[in-house]
Amino acid sequence: MKNIAVIGAGTMGNGIAHVFAQNNFNVSLIDISQEALDKGIATITKNLDRLLAKERITEAIKNQTLNNINTFTSIEDGVKNSDLVVEAATENVDLKLKIFKQLDEVTPKDTILASNTSSISITKIAAVTNRADKVIGMHFMNPVPIMKLVEIIRGYNTSDEVTKSIMDLSEKLSKVPVEVNDYPGFVANRILMPMLNEAIETLYNGVAGVYEIDTVMKLGMAHPMGPLQLADFIGLDVCLSILNVMYNGFKNPKYAPCPLLVNMVQAGKLGVKSGEGFYDYSTTRKAEVISKQFQ
């Protein structure tokens, strides 16, 4: 397995492309937007420069990593020689199904198709293809170049051979793969999202403020960042999408998103990406200034 295609040049996509390229895979980074591709390559370059400044890589490794990446605005052109495709598009089920149906038509028949989805059923995605045994989840964590975990999600029909090959591949990226079965939210988000949602409920019910909730969890539970800060970092729209997937999948009210979260997303207060969520990021990307709404 040498030729990797990554669909989506956003935060997760460019991070996945970076990791594969730095480990000497040939990477095709694909996005319908040339602007997104340019921004993705700029982000990879900036992250490599940061590693270079810390003397974790050499100039030669930086240059080789960038040389290992080619960009495409056409899925068909970008995936035609791929051994593995990793889809990292927006967390939207209809979009993912459309992409995988197309991938099944334009990739070589032995190509493994993986999704970086954080909650959507791999079995459902695989069902729109004619190679369900070769469809699998590779849920990388953000920021991809730093975080070690990769959740490897087996769909109902994913073969043992494909699962083993993706587990082995993840280890070649210096990641720690963990195999999980295909249920809404998998493991990471099934446990994480209800906690974030409960933190938002705690704020919504007036039990404590933003600073107080995050401080309790950081100092009392040894979390590296508070749940409201983490929700901002992930993106409140992403949190809402994952909670909706779990709520619809399990039909259990404990996964119902807090009304405050729904309202904030509708108002465009999405966290770091929009400049404001539970914190105000207009002057710094650090969670230092609480949004006026919650002061």
RODO-2510 file (C-alpha; in nm, 4 decimals, decimal comma):
residues 295
     n   res          X          Y          Z
     1     m     0,0000     0,0000     0,0000
     2     k     0,1758     0,3112    -0,1254
     3     n    -0,0718     0,5438    -0,2973
     4     i    -0,3157     0,7202    -0,0632
     5     a    -0,5956     0,9547    -0,1652
     6     v    -0,7484     1,1904     0,0915
     7     i    -1,0807     1,3565     0,0146
     8     g    -1,1281     1,6925     0,1830
     9     a    -0,8562     1,9505     0,2487
    10     g    -1,0020     2,0897     0,5693
    11     t    -0,8667     2,0501     0,9215
    12     m    -0,8860     1,6704     0,9306
    13     g    -0,8077     1,6095     0,5640
    14     n    -0,4900     1,8143     0,5510
    15     g    -0,3783     1,6603     0,8807
    16     i    -0,4301     1,3077     0,7456
    17     a    -0,2488     1,3977     0,4226
    18     h     0,0385     1,5443     0,6265
    19     v     0,0833     1,2285     0,8331
    20     f     0,0805     0,9941     0,5338
    21     a     0,3159     1,2169     0,3330
    22     q     0,5621     1,2528     0,6207
    23     n     0,5748     0,8736     0,6366
    24     n     0,6727     0,8533     0,2677
    25     f     0,3383     0,7621     0,1144
    26     n     0,2334     0,9156    -0,2159
    27     v    -0,0655     1,1334    -0,1307
    28     s    -0,3375     1,2763    -0,3534
    29     l    -0,5186     1,5526    -0,1633
    30     i    -0,8593     1,6113    -0,3223
    31     d    -1,1089     1,8934    -0,2757
    32     i    -1,3580     2,0534    -0,5131
    33     s    -1,2253     2,3933    -0,4017
    34     q    -0,8819     2,5048    -0,5203
    35     e    -0,8871     2,7648    -0,2431
    36     a    -0,9350     2,4888     0,0151
    37     l    -0,6461     2,2931    -0,1355
    38     d    -0,4177     2,5972    -0,1244
    39     k    -0,5171     2,6635     0,2350
    40     g    -0,4608     2,2961     0,3220
    41     i    -0,1094     2,2938     0,1771
    42     a    -0,0340     2,6211     0,3576
    43     t    -0,1455     2,4624     0,6867
    44     i     0,0706     2,1543     0,6268
    45     t     0,3683     2,3788     0,5467
    46     k     0,3116     2,5842     0,8632
    47     n     0,2902     2,2688     1,0758
    48     l     0,6080     2,1308     0,9184
    49     d     0,7850     2,4619     0,9871
    50     r     0,6773     2,4322     1,3507
    51     l     0,8285     2,0828     1,3698
    52     l     1,1411     2,2086     1,1990
    53     a     1,1791     2,4920     1,4504
    54     k     1,1545     2,2379     1,7324
    55     e     1,4184     2,0231     1,5551
    56     r     1,1801     1,7272     1,5324
    57     i     1,2321     1,7066     1,1568
    58     t     1,4975     1,8237     0,9117
    59     e     1,4628     2,0569     0,6152
    60     a     1,4985     1,7524     0,3896
    61     i     1,2041     1,5774     0,5601
    62     k     0,9929     1,8905     0,5263
    63     n     1,0659     1,9181     0,1551
    64     q     1,0120     1,5466     0,0942
    65     t     0,6799     1,5568     0,2773
    66     l     0,5540     1,8407     0,0595
    67     n     0,6860     1,6696    -0,2536
    68     n     0,4867     1,3591    -0,1606
    69     i     0,1568     1,5513    -0,1931
    70     n    -0,0242     1,6268    -0,5179
    71     t    -0,3537     1,8163    -0,5240
    72     f    -0,6643     1,7533    -0,7341
    73     t    -1,0048     1,9169    -0,7734
    74     s    -1,1437     1,6036    -0,9419
    75     i    -1,2156     1,2901    -0,7390
    76     e    -1,1830     1,0693    -1,0468
    77     d    -0,8379     1,2059    -1,1342
    78     g    -0,7164     1,1955    -0,7750
    79     v    -0,8121     0,8378    -0,6894
    80     k    -0,7474     0,6436    -1,0097
    81     n    -0,4224     0,4843    -0,8858
    82     s    -0,5078     0,4687    -0,5152
    83     d    -0,4543     0,1710    -0,2876
    84     l    -0,6504     0,3436    -0,0109
    85     v    -0,8918     0,6361    -0,0104
    86     v    -0,9580     0,8183     0,3170
    87     e    -1,2683     1,0354     0,3013
    88     a    -1,2527     1,3372     0,5330
    89     a    -1,5373     1,5499     0,3997
    90     t    -1,7950     1,7351     0,6073
    91     e    -1,9829     1,5229     0,8637
    92     n    -2,2935     1,4978     0,6477
    93     v    -2,4411     1,1564     0,5770
    94     d    -2,5882     1,2401     0,2348
    95     l    -2,2580     1,3873     0,1164
    96     k    -2,0621     1,0854     0,2370
    97     l    -2,2990     0,8405     0,0682
    98     k    -2,2679     1,0338    -0,2570
    99     i    -1,8869     1,0328    -0,2337
   100     f    -1,8635     0,6606    -0,1590
   101     k    -2,0985     0,5689    -0,4409
   102     q    -1,8732     0,7640    -0,6770
   103     l    -1,5565     0,6142    -0,5283
   104     d    -1,6909     0,2654    -0,5855
   105     e    -1,7353     0,3493    -0,9531
   106     v    -1,4002     0,5194    -1,0224
   107     t    -1,1423     0,3425    -0,8021
   108     p    -0,9674     0,0112    -0,8787
   109     k    -1,1761    -0,2817    -0,7500
   110     d    -0,9172    -0,3725    -0,4834
   111     t    -0,8919    -0,0196    -0,3398
   112     i    -0,9875     0,0038     0,0282
   113     l    -1,2348     0,2832     0,1022
   114     a    -1,2099     0,4410     0,4483
   115     s    -1,4070     0,7171     0,6156
   116     n    -1,2811     0,9525     0,8835
   117     t    -1,6389     0,9946     1,0070
   118     s    -1,6681     1,0489     1,3804
   119     s    -2,0174     0,9035     1,4161
   120     i    -2,1879     0,7948     1,0925
   121     s    -2,2471     0,4224     1,0359
   122     i    -1,9748     0,2518     0,8321
   123     t    -2,2269    -0,0201     0,7474
   124     k    -2,4619     0,2407     0,5993
   125     i    -2,1786     0,3981     0,4006
   126     a    -2,0619     0,0575     0,2741
   127     a    -2,4128    -0,0313     0,1584
   128     v    -2,3959     0,2167    -0,1323
   129     t    -2,0877     0,0375    -0,2699
   130     n    -2,0287    -0,3027    -0,4274
   131     r    -1,7325    -0,3697    -0,1981
   132     a    -1,8723    -0,3613     0,1555
   133     d    -1,5928    -0,5935     0,2674
   134     k    -1,3397    -0,3226     0,1755
   135     v    -1,5101    -0,0294     0,3517
   136     i    -1,3834     0,0686     0,6962
   137     g    -1,3656     0,3617     0,9368
   138     m    -1,0396     0,5402     1,0172
   139     h    -1,1345     0,8002     1,2778
   140     f    -0,8268     1,0156     1,3338
   141     m    -0,8166     1,2630     1,6223
   142     n    -0,7547     1,6368     1,5897
   143     p    -0,4818     1,7608     1,5544
   144     v    -0,3916     1,4604     1,3395
   145     p    -0,0098     1,5069     1,3309
   146     i     0,0012     1,5058     1,7128
   147     m    -0,2755     1,2766     1,8394
   148     k    -0,1821     0,9079     1,8518
   149     l    -0,5234     0,7406     1,8480
   150     v    -0,6998     0,6090     1,5392
   151     e    -1,0382     0,4439     1,5931
   152     i    -1,0662     0,1620     1,3401
   153     i    -1,4357     0,0936     1,2847
   154     r    -1,5485    -0,2334     1,1328
   155     g    -1,8695    -0,2229     0,9338
   156     y    -2,0993    -0,5237     0,9417
   157     n    -1,9289    -0,6712     0,6331
   158     t    -1,5732    -0,5388     0,6704
   159     s    -1,3345    -0,8298     0,6190
   160     d    -1,0731    -0,9487     0,8669
   161     e    -0,8062    -0,8982     0,6006
   162     v    -0,8977    -0,5349     0,5407
   163     t    -0,9211    -0,4660     0,9137
   164     k    -0,5755    -0,6116     0,9754
   165     s    -0,4214    -0,4197     0,6864
   166     i    -0,5607    -0,0886     0,8157
   167     m    -0,4506    -0,1665     1,1717
   168     d    -0,0995    -0,2417     1,0438
   169     l    -0,0998     0,0683     0,8248
   170     s    -0,1960     0,2885     1,1200
   171     e     0,1008     0,1565     1,3164
   172     k     0,3296     0,2498     1,0259
   173     l     0,2092     0,6066     1,0783
   174     s     0,3259     0,5813     1,4433
   175     k    -0,0376     0,5818     1,5529
   176     v    -0,2136     0,3565     1,8027
   177     p    -0,5084     0,1865     1,6286
   178     v    -0,7998     0,0615     1,8378
   179     e    -1,0598    -0,1650     1,6757
   180     v    -1,4240    -0,0912     1,7577
   181     n    -1,7585    -0,2067     1,6220
   182     d    -2,0042    -0,0013     1,4228
   183     y    -2,2542     0,1669     1,6549
   184     p    -2,3509     0,5364     1,6644
   185     g    -2,0668     0,7486     1,8019
   186     f    -1,8342     0,4459     1,8117
   187     v    -1,6363     0,4684     2,1409
   188     a    -1,4735     0,8131     2,1465
   189     n    -1,7805     1,0219     2,0772
   190     r    -2,0297     0,7910     2,2467
   191     i    -1,8513     0,8723     2,5716
   192     l    -1,7254     1,2242     2,4957
   193     m    -2,0311     1,3909     2,3432
   194     p    -2,2741     1,3181     2,6292
   195     m    -2,0147     1,4699     2,8658
   196     l    -1,9852     1,7854     2,6542
   197     n    -2,3625     1,8025     2,6217
   198     e    -2,4005     1,7673     2,9995
   199     a    -2,1519     2,0513     3,0519
   200     i    -2,3649     2,2678     2,8213
   201     e    -2,6783     2,1609     3,0127
   202     t    -2,5043     2,2574     3,3384
   203     l    -2,4392     2,6047     3,1970
   204     y    -2,7925     2,6240     3,0498
   205     n    -2,9467     2,5386     3,3882
   206     g    -2,7445     2,8062     3,5674
   207     v    -2,5553     2,5655     3,7914
   208     a    -2,2260     2,7425     3,7178
   209     g    -2,0569     2,9648     3,4602
   210     v    -1,8240     2,8826     3,1723
   211     y    -1,5047     2,9437     3,3683
   212     e    -1,6286     2,7501     3,6700
   213     i    -1,7410     2,4435     3,4733
   214     d    -1,4168     2,4221     3,2769
   215     t    -1,2041     2,4824     3,5859
   216     v    -1,3772     2,2040     3,7827
   217     m    -1,3103     1,9542     3,5042
   218     k    -0,9511     2,0659     3,4456
   219     l    -0,8406     2,0800     3,8073
   220     g    -1,0749     1,8208     3,9551
   221     m    -1,0679     1,5588     3,6786
   222     a    -0,7228     1,6326     3,5307
   223     h    -0,8657     1,7065     3,1854
   224     p    -0,6203     1,9036     2,9666
   225     m    -0,9000     2,1415     2,8659
   226     g    -1,2478     2,2039     2,9971
   227     p    -1,5520     2,0544     2,8185
   228     l    -1,6843     2,3890     2,6957
   229     q    -1,3423     2,4850     2,5616
   230     l    -1,3181     2,1432     2,3955
   231     a    -1,6615     2,1842     2,2379
   232     d    -1,5470     2,5176     2,0940
   233     f    -1,2319     2,3522     1,9614
   234     i    -1,4216     2,0662     1,7968
   235     g    -1,6873     2,2993     1,6583
   236     l    -2,0338     2,3284     1,8079
   237     d    -2,1890     2,2366     1,4726
   238     v    -1,9869     1,9138     1,4692
   239     c    -2,0911     1,8370     1,8282
   240     l    -2,4557     1,8930     1,7372
   241     s    -2,4271     1,6720     1,4289
   242     i    -2,2741     1,3843     1,6267
   243     l    -2,5332     1,4106     1,9044
   244     n    -2,8108     1,4029     1,6440
   245     v    -2,6601     1,0895     1,4871
   246     m    -2,6530     0,9186     1,8269
   247     y    -3,0001     1,0411     1,9252
   248     n    -3,1484     0,9202     1,5972
   249     g    -2,9512     0,5946     1,6108
   250     f    -3,0357     0,4937     1,9675
   251     k    -3,3705     0,6751     2,0117
   252     n    -3,2541     0,7456     2,3666
   253     p    -3,3314     1,0913     2,5164
   254     k    -2,9971     1,0968     2,6992
   255     y    -2,8338     1,1829     2,3646
   256     a    -3,0727     1,4701     2,2835
   257     p    -2,8707     1,7899     2,2269
   258     c    -2,9134     2,0699     2,4791
   259     p    -3,1375     2,3553     2,3503
   260     l    -2,8538     2,6012     2,4199
   261     l    -2,6255     2,4082     2,1834
   262     v    -2,8952     2,4054     1,9140
   263     n    -2,9525     2,7799     1,9495
   264     m    -2,5816     2,8632     1,9380
   265     v    -2,5343     2,6648     1,6179
   266     q    -2,8376     2,8304     1,4600
   267     a    -2,6916     3,1685     1,5576
   268     g    -2,3598     3,0829     1,3921
   269     k    -2,1688     3,0712     1,7224
   270     l    -1,9650     2,7621     1,6350
   271     g    -1,6555     2,8059     1,8530
   272     v    -1,3013     2,8690     1,7347
   273     k    -1,3871     2,8362     1,3642
   274     s    -1,6419     3,1216     1,3780
   275     g    -1,4553     3,3371     1,6290
   276     e    -1,7021     3,2858     1,9114
   277     g    -1,8655     3,0064     2,1067
   278     f    -1,8493     2,9755     2,4821
   279     y    -1,5337     3,1851     2,4545
   280     d    -1,4510     3,4882     2,2396
   281     y    -1,1672     3,4226     1,9937
   282     s    -1,1646     3,7632     1,8237
   283     t    -0,8265     3,8557     1,9706
   284     t    -0,6740     3,5155     2,0487
   285     r    -0,7376     3,1508     1,9577
   286     k    -0,6846     3,0607     2,3234
   287     a    -0,9859     3,0154     2,5508
   288     e    -0,9122     3,3183     2,7675
   289     v    -1,2070     3,5550     2,7155
   290     i    -1,5558     3,4312     2,7988
   291     s    -1,8216     3,5309     2,5446
   292     k    -2,0280     3,8306     2,6524
   293     q    -2,3411     3,6162     2,6427
   294     f    -2,2093     3,4146     2,9365
   295     q    -2,0366     3,6834     3,1416
***
